[in-house]
Structure formats: C-alpha cells, structure tokens
Amino acid sequence: HDPASQVHGHIHHKEFVRAREICEKLVRQHPGISEGHWLLAKIAIEEGKHAEAADHLTRYLVIKPEDPVGHNRLGRVLWEQGHLDRAVRAYRRGLQLNPLLPAAHGDLGILLVRQGELDEGIGHLERAVELKTESDVAHRFLADALSTQQQFEQAAHHYEQAIQINTGNRAAHAGLVRILNSQGRQG
C-alpha cells in the first residue's frame, strides 16, 4: 500500500497517531509534496485541531495555490476558528479559481448572511442551490435568509425543498412552521 492509502485507512479507523506518523515522515522525506500537508490537515480537522489544520492547509496552498478545494477547506477551518474575514477571503479565492463549487458558495453565503451582508449572501446561497439542487442545507439557509427579508413565499418554497430532500431537517421544519403560523396557515 502507498502511504496515502495507509493514512486514509488509519483515519477511517480513527487511528490518528499512526496516520500522523506516516504523514509527518512523508513530509520530512518529500517537503515539496502537497499531499502530506493535505492529509495532516485532514487528521487535524478530525481531531478538532483547527489551528493546526489551518497551518497545514496554508502550507498545502503554498505548494498548490491554484487548488480551489484547498481554499474552500481553508475557509471552513478559518470559520471554525472564528477568523471570519480570512475565511471569506479563502472562499472568494476558491470561487475565483472555480466558480462551480456549490460548497464554497453555500459556506460563503451562510457566512455573509451571518455577517449581515444579506444580498450577497443570498446570491451565493442561490448559486449553491442551482449547482447542487439536492442540498437540503443550502435550501434551508437560503430560506432562513429570505425569511429575514420577509420574502416568505420564496422562503417557504426553499424550506419545503429542504424537507423534501431530507425529511429529518428539523430546522427546515421549524422555519416552515414559523412562516405558516405567521401567515395564519397550518403546516
């Protein structure tokens, strides 16, 4: 087995110490290979070590600066750390490299809405839904944002879409009930 396959196996079985040992050896032996940093970031994310993950993703992106998925993953990790402005920049860079990443549009949209930038955030959430129509999460967050703008009919539609995709999406159920109750209808 190649080292990457071994690491993936160890990560899958939550054997992070062994996975880390293999990756660190790989990085020491081949510092210019991006995969070692990518895998170390993945391990750190699994362990909840976001600062370490951000460090490895940054090193990864020094080697592979044109990887949009790497920028998206860095955005997610920075967001988890509370570095929202840096997260927005990472998402924007990823989307600049590949505007067809639904996860980047969705994450950036959610983040912008939470920062009060509703119009731009809604635009990214709408794009996420266009690119990945089966994302109940994107539909739900789009509905939440539309609801705050009192676009209740559109919001209800996206809550319904989210529920259709994932009947267990409690937040979508709650949002739809809120809208229906506010309009004097029952869900």
C-alpha positions in Angstrom: 0.0 0.0 0.0 1.2 3.5 -0.7 1.4 5.9 2.3 -1.7 7.9 1.3 -3.8 4.7 1.2 -2.4 3.7 4.6 -3.2 7.1 6.1 -6.8 7.1 4.7 -7.3 3.7 6.3 -5.9 4.9 9.7 -8.1 8.0 9.5 -11.1 5.9 8.7 -10.5 3.7 11.8 -9.8 6.8 13.9 -6.1 5.8 14.3 -4.9 9.4 14.2 -1.5 8.8 15.9 -0.4 6.2 13.3 -1.8 8.3 10.4 0.1 11.4 11.7 3.3 9.4 12.0 3.1 8.3 8.3 2.3 11.8 7.1 5.0 13.5 9.1 7.5 11.0 7.7 6.2 11.7 4.2 6.5 15.5 4.7 10.1 15.1 6.1 11.2 13.0 3.2 9.3 15.0 0.5 8.7 18.5 1.7 7.5 19.7 -1.7 4.7 17.1 -2.0 1.4 18.7 -1.1 -0.4 15.5 -0.2 1.3 15.2 3.2 0.1 18.6 4.3 -3.4 17.9 2.9 -3.6 14.6 4.9 -2.1 16.2 8.1 -4.8 18.9 7.8 -7.5 16.2 7.4 -6.2 14.5 10.5 -6.2 17.8 12.5 -9.7 18.5 11.3 -10.9 15.1 12.5 -9.2 15.8 15.9 -10.8 19.2 16.1 -7.4 20.9 15.9 -8.4 23.8 13.6 -5.3 26.0 14.1 -3.1 23.0 13.1 -5.4 22.2 10.2 -5.2 25.8 9.0 -1.4 25.7 9.2 -1.2 22.6 7.1 -3.7 23.8 4.6 -1.8 27.1 4.2 1.4 25.0 3.6 -0.6 22.9 1.1 -1.7 26.0 -0.7 1.8 27.3 -0.9 2.6 24.2 -3.0 -0.7 24.1 -4.8 -2.0 27.7 -4.8 -4.5 27.1 -7.6 -6.5 24.4 -5.8 -10.0 25.7 -5.3 -11.0 22.9 -2.9 -8.0 23.7 -0.8 -9.1 27.3 -0.4 -12.6 26.2 0.4 -11.4 23.8 3.1 -9.1 26.5 4.5 -12.2 28.8 4.6 -14.1 26.2 6.6 -11.3 25.8 9.1 -10.8 29.5 9.5 -14.5 29.9 10.0 -14.4 27.2 12.7 -11.6 29.2 14.4 -13.7 32.4 14.2 -11.4 34.1 11.7 -14.4 35.2 9.6 -12.7 37.8 7.4 -9.9 35.4 6.5 -12.5 32.7 5.8 -14.4 35.0 3.4 -11.1 35.7 1.6 -10.3 32.0 1.3 -13.8 31.2 0.0 -13.6 34.0 -2.5 -10.2 32.8 -3.7 -11.6 29.3 -4.2 -14.6 30.6 -6.1 -12.3 32.8 -8.2 -10.4 29.6 -9.2 -13.6 27.5 -9.7 -17.0 29.3 -9.6 -18.8 26.0 -9.8 -18.1 24.8 -6.2 -21.5 24.5 -4.5 -20.0 24.0 -1.1 -17.9 27.2 -1.3 -21.0 29.2 -2.5 -23.1 27.7 0.3 -20.5 28.3 3.1 -19.7 31.8 1.9 -23.4 32.6 1.6 -24.1 31.4 5.2 -21.1 33.4 6.5 -22.1 36.6 4.6 -25.7 36.3 5.8 -24.5 35.9 9.4 -22.3 39.0 9.0 -25.3 41.0 7.8 -24.4 41.0 4.1 -27.8 39.6 3.1 -28.0 40.4 -0.6 -24.6 39.0 -1.4 -25.1 36.0 0.9 -28.4 35.2 -0.6 -26.8 35.4 -4.1 -24.2 32.8 -3.0 -26.8 30.6 -1.4 -29.0 30.8 -4.6 -25.9 29.8 -6.6 -25.2 26.9 -4.3 -28.8 25.6 -4.7 -28.5 26.0 -8.5 -25.3 24.0 -8.6 -26.4 21.3 -6.1 -30.2 21.2 -6.1 -30.2 18.2 -3.7 -28.6 20.2 -0.8 -31.1 20.4 2.0 -28.7 22.6 4.0 -28.3 25.2 1.2 -32.1 25.3 0.7 -32.6 25.7 4.4 -30.1 28.5 4.9 -31.4 30.3 1.8 -34.9 30.0 3.2 -33.7 31.5 6.5 -32.1 34.4 4.7 -35.2 35.0 2.6 -37.3 34.9 5.7 -35.3 37.6 7.3 -36.0 39.7 4.3 -39.7 38.9 4.6 -39.8 37.0 1.3 -42.0 34.4 2.9 -43.3 32.7 -0.2 -39.8 32.1 -1.5 -38.6 31.1 1.9 -41.4 28.6 2.3 -40.6 27.1 -1.1 -37.0 26.5 0.0 -37.9 25.1 3.4 -40.2 22.7 1.5 -37.4 21.8 -0.8 -35.1 21.1 2.1 -37.7 18.9 3.8 -38.4 17.0 0.6 -34.6 16.3 0.3 -34.2 15.4 4.0 -37.4 14.8 6.0 -35.2 14.9 9.2 -34.1 18.5 8.7 -35.6 19.9 11.9 -34.5 23.4 11.2 -36.3 23.5 7.9 -39.5 22.1 9.5 -39.3 24.7 12.3 -38.7 27.5 9.7 -41.7 26.4 7.6 -44.0 26.2 10.6 -42.9 29.7 11.7 -43.8 31.0 8.3 -47.1 29.2 8.0 -48.1 30.3 11.5 -47.2 33.9 10.8 -49.4 33.7 7.7 -52.3 32.1 9.6 -51.9 28.7 7.8 -51.1 25.3 9.2 -48.2 23.0 8.2 
